[in-house]
Amino acid sequence: MKYNIIVSMFVFLFLTACNPDFNTNQKDVKHQSSRKRVKSNQKRLKSNQKGLKPKTEVDQNQEANQNQEADQNKITKNTLLDNLRNLIEKVNKDRKKYVKRLEEEPLNQYGILAFKELFWEGTQDKAADNIEKAKIYRQRTYSVLNDFDTNEFKKFSKITMLSKQQQGLFNSFNSFGATIEDTFVFLLNPNKKDNLEKLEISDLENLKNSIEKFLSIKTMISTILTQFLLDYESNKNFIKTDTSKLDFYLATISNQIEEQNAEAIKLKNDIFSIENFKSY
């Protein structure tokens, strides 16, 4: 038995001598594993930071986008200003033309005999008279017939005098001519022209659209009247040989002018109501 105890002690000492760093190795394993986890976490942190940008870079991008938007707005505004200036110049030329026709009006008033037939109710004042309201009436007529050559005025007047619709037709000219003059004078005001650049883009767009539609109505009526002369010469629908047909044709034209004048008045009011435009 003593022999067995000695052998057992010898085995124990031998095993202890072979594994002196057993606990130390475990500690090292744990330490190395911990370092690996820290390193791995650092890698993930760096990876996540790749999706972030420095604040200065974000600010620079925002500033670049704002500058790009400002440049685009400037281009849009300049284009609208150019279009509006061209439209207003057309308005200016049109008005100069019909004003000049009144200023250079011959004694026979271009042969428009209808002026001698038209009186103001309750008075003896005629549209042909040399008085202010008669001059205004004639100028409004010239504004509607602005695309006609003056040598066509006499022919047009003679045809309308064959019809019972002469007074209604010329009065529709007077109504539409008043709308034209009011709108043109408003647009040609020097203060309005000089201050266009102060308007916002939305106001410029609204103004441009309204002027274009207004001028389109004016062109439409001029086309209708020009077509009337052509139809009369060709005796279309017998309007040259049948006065009842002529009456119906001219009554239709009068109604068309009144309807279009109502639309023109709405556009005039739209132009006048642009807050930042009327205030200048």
Number of C-alpha atoms within 10 A of each C-alpha: 6 6 7 9 10 10 11 11 10 11 12 10 10 11 10 11 10 9 11 10 11 10 10 11 12 11 12 11 12 12 12 12 12 12 12 12 12 12 12 12 12 12 12 11 11 11 11 10 10 8 7 9 9 7 8 9 10 12 11 11 11 12 12 12 12 12 12 12 12 12 12 12 13 13 12 13 19 14 12 19 19 11 15 21 15 12 17 18 14 13 20 15 11 15 21 12 16 21 17 12 19 19 11 11 13 10 8 11 18 18 18 20 20 19 20 13 13 18 16 11 8 6 7 10 16 19 22 21 15 10 11 10 14 19 16 18 21 25 25 26 22 24 27 25 22 20 17 15 8 16 10 15 17 16 15 21 18 15 14 19 15 13 18 16 19 22 18 15 19 22 17 22 25 21 18 25 24 21 19 23 16 12 21 18 13 16 22 16 11 11 14 16 16 11 12 18 14 13 18 12 17 10 17 22 17 13 21 20 14 19 23 14 14 24 15 13 17 23 14 15 20 19 12 13 19 16 12 19 15 11 15 18 11 12 14 14 13 14 20 17 12 11 14 14 16 25 18 15 17 22 18 14 20 21 14 16 25 18 13 18 24 15 15 24 18 14 21 20 13 15 23 16 13 15 12 14 21 13 10 15
